[in-house]
Amino acid sequence: MPTVTECVNCGSKENLTHFSIKNNGMKCESCSKIDKSVIRVSEATLYAIKYIIMAPAKKLFSFSIPESSIEELRLIAKVYLEEKLEKTFKFDKIV
């Protein structure tokens, strides 16, 4: 499971602005500068990632986020799954 409540590099709980595929979780603004595998995420996307990881299964689909965050989430999910499972996936556009 990715680390989403603190920076995987320094442990900071603030300014979590990038998701690191290589290090399996969020990085703060400072630590993200030295990792080429990071993807910048908005606050809404970070909220969605945290919710997906921590919410009870019955409540998993009971949130909404802006379209731009859906695109960020789709990109992170695709790259993350391909990296961790070593398989390519096709993600259709969510309607």
N, C-alpha and C positions, 0 to 999 in steps of 0.2 A: 504494500500500500504506500502511495507517495506521502511524503511529509508535507503538510499544508498549513500547519499552525506556527511554524518557525522556519527560519532560514536553515537549509540543510548544511550550510557551510559554517556559519558563525553562531547560529542559535538565536539571532535577533527575531523578535516577534513583530517588528515594525518595518514599514516600507517593503513589504513582500510584493514585488512587482514583476517577477519573472519565474516561469516554470522551467526547471532544468530536467531535460530528458536523461542526460548522463548521470546526474546525481539523484534522480527519483524524487523530486519535490521542489518546493518554492525556494527562491533565493531573494535576498534583499537587494536593493538597488546597487550597493557597493560590491557585493560578492558576484552579482550577475555580470559585471564588467570583465571578469576573467574566465567566463564559461561560454564557449561558442555554441553550446547546445541549448541555450535558453530561448524561451518564447515569452515575449512581453504579454502580460495579461492585465485586463482592467480589474477594478475592484469588484465589479459585478460577476466577472468570470471566476475570480478567486472565491467569492461567496458560493457560486454554483458548484465549484469543485469540492469545497468543504462540505457543502450540503449533501452532495452525492456520496461522498465517502462516509459521512457521519450519521446521516438520517436513517431511521428505521425503514426497512424495505417497503412497508405499507405507505410511507409518506414520500417515497423517492421522487414521484412525479408531481408533487404538489407545490411547485414554485415556478416563477417565470422570470426571464431575464431578457434584456434587449437583444435584437437580432444580431448586433455586432458581437455581443458576448457569445451567442450561439455559434457564430463562425469561429471565434477564438477557441471555444470549448471543443468544437468539431476537429479543429486542427490539432489541438493538444491530445485529444483522445486517439486520433488516427496515428500520429507520430509515436505516442506512448505505447499503444498496443503493438504497432509494427516493430518497435525496438525491443520490447519485453518478450513478445511471442515469436519474434523472427519470422513473421508472416505478413503479407500485404493484404489490406482490407479495403473494400470499396464502401465509402460512406455516402449514402444518398442524401440529398437535401431534405431537411425536415420541413414539413408543410405546416 
